[in-house]
Amino acid sequence: MSIQGKWDEMPKLISDDMVDEFAAVATYDGIAAEIEKKFGGDVDSIGFGVPTRNPDEEERAKELIAAIQRIPTPMKQAVAA
């Protein structure tokens, strides 16, 4: 639906409860902790968008990515062994 530009129709089909069931939902400041709490390091890839219109936002995005990368995961441990 997003590809078709039907953004306004999505909330009718996908409730906030459904989003909360399958996604980590938080502000930028809390998303790393929410990902760790919800998935416990059991994921090996994460996708999200962070607007970077100015240098401050770009630095914030780098910090956010670094915080997510610090989440302990079994995948990292397996690769390191």
ABEGO torsion letter per residue (X at the ends): XAAAGAAAAAAAABBAAAAAAABBBBBAAAAAAAAAAAAGGABABBBBBBBBABAAAAAAAAAAAAAAAABBBAAAAAAAX
